[in-house]
Each structure stands twice: as C-alpha cells, then as structure tokens.
Amino acid sequence: MSELQTGDTNKLYLLILHKTYKSLEKQEKEDLDLILQAVASILVPLGVDTLSELLDLKERKVHGLLSGLHSVINIPEDNGVVTTLHASFPEYLKTQITLINPVTYPQKPQQSMTISQSPHSI
C-alpha cells in the first residue's frame, strides 16, 4: 500500500474509532481498549466467548462494544472468531491506541499498554 493510501486508510480508521468511542462511557472505553488490544495483539483470532473470558468481561459486553466497529472488524453472530477486515487495522491499533482514547492512555503515543499490563486478571 502506498504512503498516500496508508494515510487515507489511517484517517478512515481514526474516524470510525472516534465515532465509536464518542458514544461510550469511561468504563466502556477502557473495556473496548482492552478488547482492541487483544484483537490487535493475539496471533490467532479468538471467538467472542474466548475474548470475554480472557479479558474478564461478559460476552454480551464484548459483542456490544465491538458492534460499533463492524466496518473494520468481523463480529460473528454465532461461535465464529473475531477478525479484522483488513490486515492493516491491527498495526494501526498497535501504533495509535493512545491517540484514540487519551483518557485511558495518557502516555506518549509510542507507548501503549499491553494486555499483560491490563488491570484484569489474565
């Protein structure tokens, strides 16, 4: 992908994520941060049930929080796995997570919290 295309794609991702985060309460934003970090970091796609267990969140909550991101993440209705619709989205998340929700991650953009540092028991 060219630099111009990457820039346009990143703008689109940012728009989608800001729209989703704008409608959430603080705790929901923190929970969605954890979910997106898992989706971006885990090498093997996981189902909503496994993600919810891993992150100590209710399945319904994981599914609900991801539903606003249906244009960039495939969220199965049944027991299928959660996947990104484009290979560049996980990389975007890894580099931009602190810019998306600065309330949860006020540190420098180059630093992002990993799942192993999450407040949930894993």
C-alpha positions in Angstrom: 0.0 0.0 0.0 1.4 3.4 -0.9 2.0 6.1 1.7 -0.9 8.1 0.4 -3.2 5.1 0.6 -2.0 4.3 4.1 -2.7 7.9 5.2 -6.2 7.8 3.8 -6.8 4.4 5.5 -5.5 5.6 8.8 -7.8 8.6 8.6 -10.7 6.3 8.0 -9.8 4.1 10.9 -9.5 7.1 13.2 -12.9 8.4 12.1 -14.5 5.0 12.8 -12.9 4.7 16.1 -13.6 8.2 17.3 -17.3 7.8 16.3 -17.5 4.6 18.3 -15.6 5.9 21.4 -17.6 9.2 21.4 -20.8 7.3 22.4 -19.2 5.3 25.2 -19.0 5.9 29.0 -15.5 5.9 30.6 -15.5 2.2 31.7 -16.8 1.1 28.3 -13.9 3.0 26.7 -11.5 1.2 28.9 -13.1 -2.2 28.2 -13.1 -1.5 24.4 -9.4 -0.6 24.7 -8.7 -4.0 26.2 -10.7 -5.8 23.5 -9.0 -3.9 20.7 -5.5 -4.6 22.2 -6.4 -8.3 22.3 -7.7 -8.3 18.7 -4.5 -6.5 17.5 -2.0 -8.5 19.6 -3.2 -12.1 19.6 -1.8 -14.0 16.6 -4.7 -16.5 16.4 -8.2 -15.0 16.1 -10.5 -15.8 19.0 -14.2 -16.0 19.5 -16.2 -13.5 21.5 -16.6 -16.1 24.2 -12.8 -16.6 24.5 -12.1 -12.9 24.4 -14.6 -12.3 27.1 -13.1 -15.0 29.3 -9.5 -13.8 28.6 -10.4 -10.2 29.5 -12.8 -11.0 32.3 -15.7 -9.3 30.6 -19.2 -10.5 29.8 -19.7 -11.9 26.3 -22.7 -9.6 25.7 -20.5 -6.6 26.6 -17.7 -7.7 24.3 -20.1 -8.2 21.4 -21.9 -4.9 22.1 -18.7 -2.9 22.3 -17.4 -4.4 19.1 -20.7 -3.9 17.2 -19.8 -0.2 16.6 -16.7 -1.3 14.7 -18.4 -3.7 12.2 -16.9 -1.7 9.3 -13.3 -2.8 10.4 -13.9 -5.9 12.5 -15.9 -9.0 11.7 -18.0 -9.9 14.7 -19.7 -13.3 14.2 -23.3 -13.9 15.4 -22.5 -17.5 16.3 -19.4 -19.0 17.8 -17.1 -17.8 15.0 -13.9 -15.9 15.5 -13.4 -12.1 15.7 -11.2 -10.9 12.8 -10.2 -7.6 11.3 -11.4 -7.0 7.8 -8.1 -5.6 6.7 -4.6 -6.6 7.7 -3.5 -3.0 8.3 -6.1 -2.5 11.1 -4.2 -4.4 13.9 -1.0 -2.5 13.0 -2.9 0.8 13.1 -4.2 -0.1 16.5 -0.8 -1.1 17.9 0.7 2.3 16.9 -2.3 4.6 17.5 -4.2 3.3 20.6 -3.0 6.1 22.8 -4.3 8.7 20.4 -7.7 7.0 20.1 -8.6 7.2 23.8 -6.2 9.5 25.6 -8.4 9.4 28.7 -7.3 5.7 29.3 -3.8 6.0 27.9 -2.4 9.5 28.5 1.2 8.4 27.9 3.2 9.2 24.8 1.8 7.8 21.5 4.8 5.5 21.0 4.0 3.7 24.3 0.9 1.6 24.6 -0.4 -0.7 27.3 -0.2 -4.3 26.6 -2.7 -7.0 27.6 -0.3 -8.3 30.2 -0.4 -4.9 31.9 -4.1 -4.8 32.0 -6.0 -4.5 35.3 -7.9 -7.6 34.5 -6.6 -11.0 35.6 -5.3 -13.0 32.7 
